[in-house]
Amino acid sequence: MATSGSSRWERIRARKLADPDVRDRYERARRSVASVRQLLQLVDAERERAGLTKAELAERAGASPAAVRRLLTADGANPTLRTILDLLHALDIELALRPSARGRAVRAPQQPGPSTKRAVTA
């Protein structure tokens, strides 16, 4: 029975994704979710490297321990930029942006400025 339901879902999904605009929005959303997950995994790795518990990180960031636990363990977490920045600040890490591989092919290379803090690149 689960097979017929899943094949029905697959047919509906395939029909919807046949539209290039819908497919493009779907792929952008999928990439965004994956990027947020990757960033949160980096934050969690830095937390562990710093020897902090999730509750200690939450206290430093001014957040509730339950919220930080959810962010760092739930697959569908969708934190605000401010929350991410608060967590990074609590870990003494700055966020550095760089062009994607596609963007690097278009832009001229730039020399990064000196920094004494670790950076998480996105």
N, C-alpha and C positions, 0 to 999 in steps of 0.2 A: 504494500500500500504506500509506503514512503517513496518507493521508486516512481509510482505514477504521479505523486504530488511533486517530486523533485523534477521529473521530466516535464511536467506542466510548467513549473517555474522556469526551467531552462528554455522552454519554447517562448514563454512571455518575455523573458530577459533577452533572448536572441532577437525577437521581433522589435523590442524597444531599442536595443543597441544597433539595429540596422540603420537607424536614423543617425547620420554623422554628428549632428548637434548634440543629441542625447549621449552618444558614445563619447564625445569630447568632454562633456560635463562630468560623465561618469568617471572617465580616466583621470581628470583633474582632481575630483573628490577622492579617488582611490590613492593618488599620489600624495595628496595632502594628509590623509589619514596615516599613510606609511611614514611620511616625514615627521609628523608629530610623534608617532610611536618611537621612531629612531631617536629623536631629540630627547624624549623622556627616558629612553634606555641609557643615553649618554649621561643625563643628569643622575640617574640611579647609580651608574658605574662610578661617577665622581663622588657621589655620596658615600659609597662603599670605600672608595680609595681614601676618603677623608676620615674614615672610621666612625661615621655618624649613623645613628639609627634614623629611621623615617620620622619618628617623633621628634628627635633632636633637630633634624633638618626643618621640620614644620615649625618648631619653636623659633629657630633662627630666621625663618622666612615670614613669620607672623601669620602662619596658616594653621588650620586645625590638623592634628595628626591623622584623623580619618580621611580628610581630603587629600593629603599628600600620599597616604597609603593607596587610596583609590587611583590617583593619578599615575603612580609608579607601578601599579599591578594590573589595572584594567586595560584590556585591549582597545576599547572604544573611547578612551579618555580624550577629552577635547578641551584642554586648559586655555585660558585667555593668555595673551601675550604678557600681560602684567604678571600673572602667576608664574610663567616661565622665567621672566626676568627676576622676580623675587627669589625664586629657587636658585638661579644662577648667582645672584648677588650674595645669598646666604652661603654659597660655596666658594665665594671670591673668584668667580669665573665671569669673563665677559663674553658676549655673543659676537661673533665675527661673521659677516656675510660675504659670500663670494659668488661670482657668476657660476651658473651651471655649465656643464660641458658644452652645451649648445651655445650658451652666452659667451664662453671663453673663446669660441671660434670666431665670434663677431667682434668682441672688444679687444682693445690693445691691452697687453699685460701691465699691471700696476705693481709697484713695490709696496709691501705693507709697511706701516710705520712701526717704530719700536714699541714694545709692550712688555710690561713686567708680569702681567697676569696671564694665566692659562686661558685659552680660548676654545670655545666649542663652536665649530663651524657648521653652518646649516646650508 
